[in-house]
Amino acid sequence: MDGDFRTEFVRDPAGLKHFPALVLNADYRPLSYYPLSLWPWQDAVKAAWLDRVQIVSEYDEVVHSPSTTIRIPSVVVLKDYVRPQKRVAFTRFNLFLRDEFSCQYCGARGDLTFDHVLPRARGGVTSWTNVVAACSPCNLRKGSQLLKHSGLSLRRKPHQPQPAELQNVGRKFPPNHLHHSWMDFLYWDAELDA
């Protein structure tokens, strides 16, 4: 019967999402805000057992082994500090995050692609300073034209973001579920309203 339960639990995607643990760096800041640094409860328990993290907060639920009962961690802190990245990788996700998941021509959200401001057909390169998030209609409208001939204008000039900038932008997009035990550790380093 245990084998059936385990198989059913592993195959049920909702089962794996229950009781995630917020992972904080050794300085008590989240490793990342977007996506929020979360581990499945199994990874958090394993890391605690291997003495790689300190458990700061726990859920009321417990898990059992033949010889041990442990409360499921809700917040863990790494014992070793992980240095933040010095540069941001040029990926589609990071590009969309820099542009706040909105078209840089019309501001629409959803159905995003990316567009070369100076088209590749005219010598444009694929780089932070030449690529922006664009909705499909704007991307098709612009085509391989120069910006001034397309009738479109940029909302913001494309630039290479710093890691801290992406962390700050990521704070604007909290996940659907935020456990109350995480709140003391999220946004604590944000500037307070006067």
Secondary structure by P-SEA (a helix, b strand, c coil): caaaaaaaaaacccccccbbbbbbccccccccccccccccaaaaaaaaaaccccccccccbbbbccccccccccbbbbcbbbbccccccccaaaaaaaacccccccccccbbbbbcccccccccccccccbbbbcaaaaaaaccccccccccccccccccccaaaaaaaaaacccccccccccccccccccccc
